[in-house]
């Protein structure tokens, strides 16, 4: 995206939109944390290449 287009997009991005976006990101983070918490630690280590 060109800088002018990005600037125009950011101007039209309201505070309410920003708050909703942050809420969605926080929900995704929580979902990922829960998913990792539900995974056995040895499986997480194998997936990450630690073992």
C-alpha positions, 0 to 999 in steps of 0.5 A: 500500500502506498504511503498516501493510501495508508495515510488516507486509510488511517484518517478514516479509521475511527477510534471506535474501529481501533478499539474493536480491532484491539479487542479482536487482537486480544481475543486472538491472543487469549485463544492462542494462549488457551490452545497452547495451555491445553497442549501437553508441554512435550508436544509444544516442545517437539513442535517448536524444535526444542526436543 
